[in-house]
Amino acid sequence: MSKLRADSLRPEAIQRQTLSKLLQKAKNTWFGKKFSFAKIGSFDQYRRTVPIQSYEGFQSAIDRIIEGEKDVLWPGQPIYLAKTSGTTSGSKYIPISKESITHHIDAARNALLANIRERSAAFVDGKMMFLSGSPVLEEKGGILAGRLSGIVNHHIPSYLQRTQMPSYQTNCIDDWERKLDKIVGETINQDMRLISGIPPWIQMYFDKLYKRSGGKTIKEIFPNLQVIVHGGVNFSPYRKKMEQSIGGKVDFVETYPASEGFYAFQDSQTEEGLLMNLDGGMFYEFIPLEEVHNEAPTRLAIWEVKKNVNYALVVSTDAGLWAYLTGDTVKFVSIKPARILVTGRVKHFISAFGEHVIAEEVEGSMQQLCDEFGISVTEFSVAPLVAPNEGLPHHEWWVEFDEILDHNMKIILEHRLDELLCRRNSYYKDLVEGGVLSPLKIVPVRRRGFQDYMRTIGKLGGQNKVPRLSNDRTIANLLSPYTRALLSDFDDDDDLAIWG
């Protein structure tokens, strides 16, 4: 940990060294020869020579790897292919090398060591639970392939395996709800000290524990619970409900892993942001968000970035991805040490009318609304309604509240939420004030409606998550069967109990 923090104070030196090592290692690969890695001596040469590419730009090379070709993107062949869900190209297979899997495991270990250093090592004396994908791997062209969380399961250090839950057999269950029921049965009487997963599925686990235990809080079930490790989505909208479910003090540790690499993790309970993994086999570049779709965008190294600016994250890795557009957006809250916040996805935005609303803005608005009104939200997603049956176009916020709203409260929340979004996005404000858009509308989603939606599209559980924003109506249309009536729509308490 001392080295990691020392490295974070000299990001330029560490990152220049990382780029040099990557280029040297891969200079004799097909890709290295194509772009003359042996002749590249600086970052400036690199960004002039190697183009920014998304997965589609690498797909033919990855296909060649799957067909058995060696030394394509990285020396030899990858030891794993991490399978992810692509929106435009079906399943994607991200190469993982022996070098990169080591960096994945080291970063996960460092996240735990950072908490031990600042807090306590007590969680290592109890059980630890990892809500992950199945560790069962398939072969793809002779290379083991599976979900990243399932792959990582095979590399959990031996000193943690004796306390790891759930059992291997339970972890192999594909059906998420059946798997979660088994996990509850295995863990409810254990001394759980650490729980890890993405927030919506941790909360689903907590809800099932609450029901199975007859209404106990998580701290009543697991009095020694110390740490919640989470990642994958912005935690803010989930935090209040999770704290209510827990009913006591725990540390929340945010991590930022992806199939391409383990980018950052929260190393302190008192410092804002996630500490970047600068010496983890990855060279980072940053494109100002407004330029991400330009033909020749500005490409910045870590020593060229500014604080509080949204950037699209680009990585070159020790598994053979080069100037790879990850699709994530981040902003720096500190340069030395290098600390970031994850602000959303490049493709998750609404700009049906030129407003370019991003995830950071809707999540911040929703979080402030929940804080001001003391309400809890299970999940939400936002979409444009371009051609309503009456009135002006507007944004629809599909929201699963813990409580059932009455008509007046719905109007109050809509008005305040619109004010909060206007404060965060001047383009949106101008469109509303100019009469191009009407203020946003809230569509209440019934309890477990988002879970039912995810089930219908085959993405319930694991590392799957609901996009916060869509620039079309695909998600909104699929959510339409799961709307929730308002309090005033019920005739009596029996109807309310059935619906609620």
C-alpha positions, -999 to 999 in steps of 0.1 A, spaced: 0 0 0 29 24 7 42 19 -28 7 24 -43 3 57 -25 38 68 -34 31 60 -71 -1 80 -70 19 112 -62 40 108 -93 15 98 -120 35 111 -150 66 91 -142 46 59 -135 24 62 -166 53 70 -190 71 39 -176 40 18 -181 36 28 -217 72 21 -225 69 -14 -209 38 -22 -229 52 -11 -262 84 -30 -256 66 -62 -247 42 -61 -276 65 -48 -304 68 -82 -321 31 -89 -321 10 -85 -353 -5 -53 -338 29 -40 -327 44 -45 -361 14 -29 -378 19 3 -358 57 2 -355 58 0 -317 96 -4 -319 98 32 -333 75 48 -307 95 66 -281 69 89 -264 33 94 -256 30 121 -283 42 96 -309 18 70 -296 -13 91 -298 -3 102 -333 3 66 -344 -23 44 -327 -59 52 -334 -87 52 -307 -108 21 -313 -139 6 -296 -145 -32 -294 -156 -34 -330 -122 -22 -341 -106 -52 -323 -132 -78 -331 -114 -93 -362 -81 -95 -342 -99 -112 -313 -116 -136 -338 -81 -146 -350 -70 -153 -315 -101 -175 -309 -92 -193 -341 -58 -202 -325 -34 -175 -339 -7 -164 -315 11 -131 -310 -18 -110 -324 -24 -83 -298 -1 -96 -270 26 -122 -269 13 -157 -270 -24 -162 -264 -46 -149 -236 -53 -174 -207 -89 -163 -205 -116 -145 -225 -139 -124 -203 -174 -125 -218 -195 -93 -216 -228 -83 -231 -224 -60 -261 -251 -36 -272 -241 -35 -309 -221 -66 -314 -237 -94 -293 -214 -110 -268 -179 -95 -266 -148 -114 -256 -121 -93 -238 -87 -110 -236 -71 -115 -202 -34 -124 -201 -14 -140 -173 0 -105 -166 -34 -88 -165 -51 -114 -142 -23 -109 -117 -30 -71 -117 -67 -78 -113 -61 -98 -81 -35 -75 -68 -58 -45 -71 -87 -63 -53 -63 -73 -26 -51 -37 -22 -86 -25 -18 -90 -48 12 -56 -39 26 -64 -3 24 -95 -8 46 -75 -29 70 -48 -3 72 -73 25 80 -99 5 100 -94 -31 112 -85 -66 100 -115 -81 120 -134 -91 88 -107 -117 79 -117 -137 110 -153 -143 98 -170 -152 66 -168 -132 33 -194 -134 6 -190 -125 -30 -221 -121 -51 -207 -130 -85 -213 -148 -118 -209 -185 -122 -173 -198 -120 -181 -224 -146 -161 -216 -177 -165 -227 -213 -139 -231 -240 -138 -207 -268 -112 -218 -294 -93 -236 -267 -93 -206 -243 -113 -206 -211 -141 -180 -213 -167 -167 -188 -178 -137 -168 -150 -117 -152 -164 -123 -117 -165 -160 -124 -129 -160 -137 -117 -141 -107 -133 -167 -85 -106 -191 -96 -79 -168 -83 -91 -160 -48 -61 -164 -26 -59 -196 -5 -60 -177 28 -94 -163 18 -109 -195 4 -116 -210 38 -139 -181 47 -154 -176 12 -191 -179 6 -213 -191 -10 -203 -227 -17 -189 -235 -51 -219 -256 -60 -243 -227 -52 -221 -202 -71 -225 -224 -102 -263 -220 -103 -273 -199 -133 -308 -190 -123 -303 -159 -102 -334 -162 -79 -328 -198 -72 -291 -191 -66 -300 -162 -42 -324 -184 -22 -296 -209 -18 -271 -182 -8 -296 -169 19 -299 -205 32 -262 -210 34 -253 -176 50 -281 -166 73 -266 -184 103 -230 -176 95 -207 -149 109 -207 -127 78 -180 -100 81 -177 -88 44 -202 -88 15 -192 -79 -20 -213 -73 -52 -230 -47 -73 -255 -26 -52 -289 -37 -66 -281 -74 -62 -267 -68 -27 -299 -51 -18 -319 -80 -33 -299 -104 -11 -307 -81 20 -344 -81 11 -345 -119 10 -326 -121 43 -352 -96 59 -380 -118 47 -364 -151 57 -355 -138 92 -389 -124 100 -380 -88 97 -346 -85 112 -320 -59 101 -288 -71 85 -268 -61 116 -292 -82 137 -285 -111 115 -248 -104 110 -237 -84 141 -200 -85 131 -206 -73 95 -178 -48 89 -174 -41 51 -196 -38 20 -175 -39 -12 -194 -25 -42 -189 -14 -77 -204 -14 -112 -229 14 -107 -231 47 -89 -238 38 -53 -255 71 -42 -291 62 -52 -288 29 -33 -271 41 -2 -300 52 19 -321 21 15 -290 -1 20 -282 17 52 -318 13 64 -316 -25 56 -283 -28 75 -294 -9 105 -259 -2 118 -224 11 110 -204 -6 82 -177 6 59 -186 10 22 -156 3 -1 -161 12 -38 -141 -6 -65 -138 0 -102 -130 -33 -120 -138 -41 -156 -129 -69 -180 -102 -47 -195 -85 -40 -161 -90 -30 -125 -88 8 -128 -93 22 -93 -106 16 -58 -115 35 -27 -86 35 -4 -99 58 23 -132 63 42 -124 100 45 -110 110 11 -133 117 -19 -128 96 -50 -111 63 -61 -73 59 -61 -62 51 -97 -43 19 -103 -14 36 -121 11 7 -120 -14 -20 -129 -3 -28 -164 -25 -1 -180 -18 32 -197 -46 56 -195 -58 83 -219 -87 108 -214 -109 124 -241 -130 154 -232 -165 141 -232 -178 166 -258 -151 154 -282 -157 117 -278 -175 113 -311 -151 136 -331 -130 120 -358 -98 133 -342 -105 140 -305 -80 155 -281 -62 127 -263 -47 136 -229 -24 116 -206 -29 117 -169 -4 146 -165 -25 167 -189 -59 164 -173 -78 189 -152 -100 185 -122 -138 184 -124 -139 178 -162 -158 148 -176 -135 125 -197 -141 94 -217 -117 68 -204 -93 51 -229 -69 23 -219 -40 3 -234 -34 -29 -215 -11 -58 -208 -37 -81 -224 -34 -64 -258 -60 -37 -260 -45 -5 -275 -61 30 -272 -93 12 -263 -124 33 -257 -139 17 -226 -172 35 -228 -169 49 -193 -167 85 -182 -147 98 -153 -136 130 -137 -107 138 -115 -112 152 -80 -75 152 -73 -44 149 -96 -17 141 -71 -28 117 -58 -47 106 -88 -83 102 -77 -114 99 -99 -152 96 -97 -170 74 -122 -196 96 -138 -214 73 -163 -212 57 -197 -205 74 -231 -236 57 -246 -259 64 -216 -272 99 -223 -303 117 -235 -299 142 -262 -331 138 -282 -334 176 -283 -297 187 -279 -298 187 -241 -271 160 -236 -281 150 -201 -256 125 -186 -257 99 -158 -239 121 -133 -266 148 -136 -296 125 -132 -280 105 -104 -270 137 -86 -305 151 -90 -322 119 -77 -298 117 -47 -306 153 -37 -343 147 -41 -342 116 -18 -321 135 8 -345 165 8 -377 145 10 -364 116 31 -375 90 5 -359 59 -8 -356 47 -44 -349 11 -54 -341 18 -90 -347 42 -118 -341 49 -155 -348 80 -177 -360 81 -213 -373 109 -237 -409 110 -248 -406 127 -281 -442 125 -293 -467 124 -264 -504 121 -272 -508 156 -258 -485 184 -246 -449 190 -253 -421 164 -254 -405 157 -221 -383 133 -201 -399 104 -184 -383 92 -151 -393 56 -145 -388 52 -107 -393 24 -83 -400 42 -50 -401 23 -17 -433 42 -9 -465 45 -29 -470 81 -39 -502 101 -39 -510 124 -67 -500 156 -49 -466 142 -38 -459 130 -73 -464 166 -86 -442 180 -59 -414 155 -66 -417 161 -104 -414 199 -99 -384 196 -75 -366 170 -96 -370 192 -127 -355 222 -108 -325 201 -97 -318 188 -132 -321 224 -146 -294 234 -121 -271 207 -133 -277 210 -171 -280 245 -186 -290 231 -220 -319 212 -205 -329 243 -186 -330 264 -217 -352 239 -235 -377 238 -207 -377 276 -202 -379 281 -240 -410 259 -243 -393 232 -264 -397 206 -236 -422 205 -208 -409 197 -173 -401 160 -166 -427 135 -156 -424 106 -131 -437 72 -140 -439 51 -107 -428 15 -112 -443 -11 -89 -423 -30 -63 -398 -54 -79 -408 -40 -113 -372 -35 -124 -363 -70 -112 -392 -84 -134 -380 -63 -163 -344 -76 -160 -358 -112 -158 -377 -108 -190 -345 -97 -209 -324 -125 -193 -302 -102 -172 -314 -107 -136 -285 -109 -112 -247 -112 -116 -230 -81 -128 -260 -69 -149 -273 -34 -142 -301 -11 -154 -289 18 -176 -297 51 -160 -304 69 -193 -315 59 -228 -318 81 -258 -347 60 -271 -378 42 -257 -366 6 -257 -363 3 -219 -393 25 -212 -415 4 -234 -404 -28 -217 -410 -13 -183 -446 -3 -192 -462 -35 -178 -447 -27 -144 -461 7 -136 -475 14 -102 -508 31 -94 -509 62 -71 -523 61 -36 -555 78 -47 -562 51 -73 -570 25 -46 -605 19 -33 -595 3 0 -567 -10 21 -570 -45 7 -564 -33 -29 -535 -13 -16 -519 -43 1 -523 -65 -30 -507 -38 -53 -480 -26 -29 
